[in-house]
Amino acid sequence: MRIGWEFNGGWYAWHAKGQTKTFAEYWRQIVTTMRAAPGTENLKFCWNPTLGDQDFPADEAWPGDAFVDYVGVDVYDET
């Protein structure tokens, strides 16, 4: 699942600029809650920052290795 994608950009309501610790906690809470539900043992979570126009370095909002299965980045050719 790709929740809160491109959080280090400023164009989505869930952007994390100025609240990176809160975003990381939000991520941990979602993953913990979803993993606790019966039948969800195969869910995988993709932490997905943007590499384009960034409001802050994505690693400031890292939720921790135990809460991320994949890291994917969004990159757009805007030339």
VMD Tcl script that draws the C-alpha trace (Angstrom):
set ca {
  {0.00 0.00 0.00}
  {1.24 3.46 -0.80}
  {-0.14 5.76 1.89}
  {0.70 9.45 2.13}
  {2.64 9.44 -1.13}
  {4.81 12.41 -2.11}
  {4.54 13.71 1.47}
  {7.71 15.81 1.09}
  {6.15 17.92 -1.66}
  {3.65 20.64 -0.94}
  {0.77 19.77 -3.27}
  {-1.24 17.24 -1.22}
  {-3.24 17.88 1.96}
  {-1.12 15.26 3.78}
  {2.20 17.03 3.12}
  {4.55 16.78 6.08}
  {6.45 20.06 5.93}
  {6.81 21.41 9.45}
  {5.29 18.26 10.95}
  {7.66 15.46 10.03}
  {7.50 13.78 13.44}
  {3.70 13.82 13.31}
  {3.75 12.34 9.81}
  {6.08 9.53 10.93}
  {3.77 8.76 13.86}
  {0.72 8.83 11.55}
  {2.48 6.32 9.32}
  {3.37 4.03 12.24}
  {-0.21 4.16 13.54}
  {-1.73 3.24 10.16}
  {0.70 0.36 9.62}
  {0.22 -0.94 13.17}
  {-3.57 -0.76 12.92}
  {-3.74 -2.40 9.50}
  {-1.32 -5.18 10.43}
  {-3.44 -5.98 13.49}
  {-6.55 -6.73 11.42}
  {-7.22 -10.42 10.69}
  {-6.27 -11.50 7.18}
  {-3.76 -8.69 6.55}
  {-0.56 -10.65 7.01}
  {0.36 -10.16 3.33}
  {-0.01 -6.37 3.27}
  {3.17 -4.51 2.35}
  {3.72 -0.78 2.80}
  {5.62 1.47 0.40}
  {7.06 4.71 1.80}
  {6.93 7.01 -1.21}
  {8.59 10.45 -1.24}
  {9.10 12.58 -4.30}
  {12.54 13.34 -5.72}
  {11.30 16.35 -7.68}
  {10.25 19.61 -6.08}
  {10.84 18.87 -2.38}
  {9.80 21.00 0.58}
  {12.24 19.12 2.87}
  {14.50 16.04 2.85}
  {12.27 12.96 3.02}
  {14.41 11.18 5.61}
  {13.21 13.70 8.21}
  {9.86 11.86 8.17}
  {11.21 8.28 8.24}
  {8.84 6.13 10.33}
  {11.37 3.36 11.02}
  {12.43 0.15 9.33}
  {9.78 -1.94 11.10}
  {7.01 0.08 9.45}
  {8.25 0.19 5.84}
  {8.44 -2.79 3.49}
  {9.45 -0.92 0.34}
  {10.79 2.50 -0.52}
  {9.64 3.89 -3.84}
  {10.27 7.38 -5.18}
  {8.28 9.46 -7.63}
  {10.35 11.17 -10.29}
  {8.89 13.17 -13.16}
  {10.60 14.46 -16.30}
  {9.44 18.06 -16.35}
  {11.80 19.35 -19.01}
}
mol new
graphics top color blue
foreach p $ca { graphics top sphere $p radius 0.5 }
foreach p [lrange $ca 0 end-1] q [lrange $ca 1 end] { graphics top cylinder $p $q radius 0.2 }
display resetview
